[in-house]
């Protein structure tokens, strides 16, 4: 009988270690073994932490990885394609960007409701 060579699918640590985690916490609920908890880092960013004593990734469980939307995002590659790798800045909270602007309306009603819709 031939042995089947299966590709190992990592747990959520792949997403965290590659700076792809959004801190949404969906992996916590997806883990059937309750091996994941969310902590706030010193930078006030939420990140999952895996209890290696409970995690059964070594036995083939990868439910946290399967449900995670972060590992499918290649934000650095996309930013380089869109903006060129010299024009992009990175912020730990908002990700990659080229320039940031801020402003506000001098009209109080627009500032209050964030739109300029006028009822007739």
GISUL-V725028 format. One record per backbone hydrogen bond with DSSP energy under -1.0 kcal/mol. CO is the residue of the C=O (numbers start at 0). NH is the residue of the N-H. E is the energy in kcal/mol with one decimal. If there is no record, write none. Layout:
# GISUL-V725028
co = <CO & CO>
nh = <NH & NH>
e = <E & E>
This chain:
# GISUL-V725028
co = <3 & 10 & 11 & 12 & 13 & 14 & 15 & 24 & 25 & 26 & 30 & 34 & 36 & 38 & 40 & 44 & 46 & 48 & 50 & 50 & 55 & 55 & 56 & 61 & 62 & 63 & 69 & 73 & 74 & 75 & 76 & 77 & 78 & 79 & 88 & 90 & 94 & 96 & 106 & 107 & 108 & 109>
nh = <5 & 13 & 15 & 16 & 17 & 19 & 18 & 28 & 29 & 30 & 33 & 50 & 48 & 46 & 43 & 40 & 38 & 36 & 53 & 54 & 58 & 60 & 59 & 65 & 66 & 67 & 72 & 77 & 78 & 79 & 80 & 81 & 82 & 83 & 96 & 94 & 90 & 88 & 110 & 111 & 112 & 113>
e = <-1.0 & -1.7 & -1.9 & -3.0 & -1.4 & -2.8 & -1.7 & -1.0 & -1.6 & -1.4 & -1.0 & -3.3 & -3.1 & -2.6 & -2.0 & -2.9 & -2.7 & -2.2 & -1.6 & -2.1 & -1.4 & -2.0 & -1.9 & -2.5 & -1.9 & -1.0 & -1.4 & -2.6 & -2.7 & -2.4 & -2.3 & -2.6 & -3.0 & -1.7 & -2.3 & -2.5 & -2.5 & -3.4 & -2.5 & -2.5 & -2.1 & -2.3>
